[in-house]
Amino acid sequence: MPFIAILFMIFVFFFIITVFVNYFFIFKRNFKKTILVSIVMTIIAVISHYLPMVLYKYIF
C-alpha cells in the first residue's frame, strides 16, 4: 500500500509542477500541448524514480 501512495503522490505533485512550468514558461497558453507534455514528463519521472528500485530488487 505505501508503494501505491508514493506513486500517486509523485504523479500528482510532478504533474502539477510540470503543468505550471509548461503553461507559463514554455507553451504560452497552448493548453492541449501543455497537458500532453506534462503527462509524458510525469510518466518519465515515475519510471525514473521506481526503475532503479525494481532493478536493484531483481538483479541483486
Biotite code that builds the C-alpha atoms (Angstrom):
import biotite.structure as struc

atoms = struc.array([
    struc.Atom([0.000, 0.000, 0.000], chain_id="A", res_id=1, res_name="MET", atom_name="CA", element="C"),
    struc.Atom([2.777, 2.554, 0.664], chain_id="A", res_id=2, res_name="PRO", atom_name="CA", element="C"),
    struc.Atom([4.008, 1.843, -2.863], chain_id="A", res_id=3, res_name="PHE", atom_name="CA", element="C"),
    struc.Atom([0.677, 3.000, -4.325], chain_id="A", res_id=4, res_name="ILE", atom_name="CA", element="C"),
    struc.Atom([0.556, 6.067, -2.072], chain_id="A", res_id=5, res_name="ALA", atom_name="CA", element="C"),
    struc.Atom([4.079, 7.169, -3.001], chain_id="A", res_id=6, res_name="ILE", atom_name="CA", element="C"),
    struc.Atom([3.417, 6.534, -6.686], chain_id="A", res_id=7, res_name="LEU", atom_name="CA", element="C"),
    struc.Atom([0.222, 8.598, -6.557], chain_id="A", res_id=8, res_name="PHE", atom_name="CA", element="C"),
    struc.Atom([1.929, 11.390, -4.627], chain_id="A", res_id=9, res_name="MET", atom_name="CA", element="C"),
    struc.Atom([4.796, 11.595, -7.124], chain_id="A", res_id=10, res_name="ILE", atom_name="CA", element="C"),
    struc.Atom([2.393, 11.535, -10.059], chain_id="A", res_id=11, res_name="PHE", atom_name="CA", element="C"),
    struc.Atom([0.142, 14.297, -8.715], chain_id="A", res_id=12, res_name="VAL", atom_name="CA", element="C"),
    struc.Atom([2.955, 16.532, -7.449], chain_id="A", res_id=13, res_name="PHE", atom_name="CA", element="C"),
    struc.Atom([5.109, 16.263, -10.561], chain_id="A", res_id=14, res_name="PHE", atom_name="CA", element="C"),
    struc.Atom([2.116, 16.639, -12.881], chain_id="A", res_id=15, res_name="PHE", atom_name="CA", element="C"),
    struc.Atom([1.042, 19.874, -11.188], chain_id="A", res_id=16, res_name="ILE", atom_name="CA", element="C"),
    struc.Atom([4.570, 21.282, -11.321], chain_id="A", res_id=17, res_name="ILE", atom_name="CA", element="C"),
    struc.Atom([5.026, 20.423, -14.994], chain_id="A", res_id=18, res_name="THR", atom_name="CA", element="C"),
    struc.Atom([1.631, 21.894, -15.900], chain_id="A", res_id=19, res_name="VAL", atom_name="CA", element="C"),
    struc.Atom([2.582, 25.192, -14.284], chain_id="A", res_id=20, res_name="PHE", atom_name="CA", element="C"),
    struc.Atom([6.032, 25.275, -15.861], chain_id="A", res_id=21, res_name="VAL", atom_name="CA", element="C"),
    struc.Atom([4.812, 24.332, -19.329], chain_id="A", res_id=22, res_name="ASN", atom_name="CA", element="C"),
    struc.Atom([1.800, 26.617, -19.226], chain_id="A", res_id=23, res_name="TYR", atom_name="CA", element="C"),
    struc.Atom([3.515, 29.772, -18.006], chain_id="A", res_id=24, res_name="PHE", atom_name="CA", element="C"),
    struc.Atom([7.045, 29.483, -19.393], chain_id="A", res_id=25, res_name="PHE", atom_name="CA", element="C"),
    struc.Atom([7.146, 27.215, -22.442], chain_id="A", res_id=26, res_name="ILE", atom_name="CA", element="C"),
    struc.Atom([3.960, 26.871, -24.481], chain_id="A", res_id=27, res_name="PHE", atom_name="CA", element="C"),
    struc.Atom([2.371, 30.305, -23.961], chain_id="A", res_id=28, res_name="LYS", atom_name="CA", element="C"),
    struc.Atom([-1.172, 29.194, -23.143], chain_id="A", res_id=29, res_name="ARG", atom_name="CA", element="C"),
    struc.Atom([-1.383, 26.213, -25.518], chain_id="A", res_id=30, res_name="ASN", atom_name="CA", element="C"),
    struc.Atom([-3.248, 24.044, -23.023], chain_id="A", res_id=31, res_name="PHE", atom_name="CA", element="C"),
    struc.Atom([-3.574, 20.820, -25.059], chain_id="A", res_id=32, res_name="LYS", atom_name="CA", element="C"),
    struc.Atom([0.162, 20.632, -25.686], chain_id="A", res_id=33, res_name="LYS", atom_name="CA", element="C"),
    struc.Atom([0.797, 21.561, -22.053], chain_id="A", res_id=34, res_name="THR", atom_name="CA", element="C"),
    struc.Atom([-1.248, 18.605, -20.784], chain_id="A", res_id=35, res_name="ILE", atom_name="CA", element="C"),
    struc.Atom([0.364, 16.130, -23.202], chain_id="A", res_id=36, res_name="LEU", atom_name="CA", element="C"),
    struc.Atom([3.907, 17.201, -22.351], chain_id="A", res_id=37, res_name="VAL", atom_name="CA", element="C"),
    struc.Atom([3.105, 17.179, -18.642], chain_id="A", res_id=38, res_name="SER", atom_name="CA", element="C"),
    struc.Atom([1.776, 13.618, -18.833], chain_id="A", res_id=39, res_name="ILE", atom_name="CA", element="C"),
    struc.Atom([4.880, 12.438, -20.698], chain_id="A", res_id=40, res_name="VAL", atom_name="CA", element="C"),
    struc.Atom([7.211, 14.182, -18.239], chain_id="A", res_id=41, res_name="MET", atom_name="CA", element="C"),
    struc.Atom([5.304, 12.742, -15.287], chain_id="A", res_id=42, res_name="THR", atom_name="CA", element="C"),
    struc.Atom([5.484, 9.194, -16.660], chain_id="A", res_id=43, res_name="ILE", atom_name="CA", element="C"),
    struc.Atom([9.223, 9.602, -17.216], chain_id="A", res_id=44, res_name="ILE", atom_name="CA", element="C"),
    struc.Atom([9.640, 10.910, -13.654], chain_id="A", res_id=45, res_name="ALA", atom_name="CA", element="C"),
    struc.Atom([7.704, 7.996, -12.147], chain_id="A", res_id=46, res_name="VAL", atom_name="CA", element="C"),
    struc.Atom([9.642, 5.444, -14.205], chain_id="A", res_id=47, res_name="ILE", atom_name="CA", element="C"),
    struc.Atom([12.976, 7.021, -13.334], chain_id="A", res_id=48, res_name="SER", atom_name="CA", element="C"),
    struc.Atom([12.009, 7.004, -9.667], chain_id="A", res_id=49, res_name="HIS", atom_name="CA", element="C"),
    struc.Atom([10.940, 3.359, -9.457], chain_id="A", res_id=50, res_name="TYR", atom_name="CA", element="C"),
    struc.Atom([13.066, 1.650, -12.101], chain_id="A", res_id=51, res_name="LEU", atom_name="CA", element="C"),
    struc.Atom([16.283, 1.640, -10.016], chain_id="A", res_id=52, res_name="PRO", atom_name="CA", element="C"),
    struc.Atom([14.420, 0.109, -7.052], chain_id="A", res_id=53, res_name="MET", atom_name="CA", element="C"),
    struc.Atom([12.888, -2.617, -9.210], chain_id="A", res_id=54, res_name="VAL", atom_name="CA", element="C"),
    struc.Atom([16.148, -3.369, -10.992], chain_id="A", res_id=55, res_name="LEU", atom_name="CA", element="C"),
    struc.Atom([18.068, -3.489, -7.718], chain_id="A", res_id=56, res_name="TYR", atom_name="CA", element="C"),
    struc.Atom([15.477, -5.833, -6.235], chain_id="A", res_id=57, res_name="LYS", atom_name="CA", element="C"),
    struc.Atom([15.601, -8.346, -9.098], chain_id="A", res_id=58, res_name="TYR", atom_name="CA", element="C"),
    struc.Atom([19.244, -8.102, -10.166], chain_id="A", res_id=59, res_name="ILE", atom_name="CA", element="C"),
    struc.Atom([20.939, -8.262, -6.768], chain_id="A", res_id=60, res_name="PHE", atom_name="CA", element="C"),
])
